[in-house]
């Protein structure tokens, strides 16, 4: 049969997302566990930008370089922080 179905295998599953999936592997238009990959990357960039601003306030940072290319969304938020 070619019917599709879902089955919950655990009574109370615990969400343990892999950070590499959000940062490196997933496409920005994807959703992982109902979370937008793009939105997750933007939030990570905002938080990292805030932390850099707090921890390295004495540095005059001119350039943010996203490596690999999948981190462009994060780098943009860091640059705007």
C-alpha positions, 0 to 999 in steps of 0.5 A: 500500500502507498498510503502515508501515516504517522506514528508517535513512538514515544509517549513524551518525546523531548525535543533535542534539535541539532544546531548543525541542522539549523546552521549548516545543513538546512535550507533557509526556507525549511522548517524543523519541528515547526520552527523556521530555519531562517527565523532561527538563524536570525535569532541566533545572529541577534543573540550573538551580536548582542553578546559580541557587543557586550563582551567586546565593546572595546573592539571596533569591528568593521567586517562580519564574514559569513563562513560557510555561506549558510550563515549569511542570515546570522552574519547580517544580524551580527552586523546590524547589532 
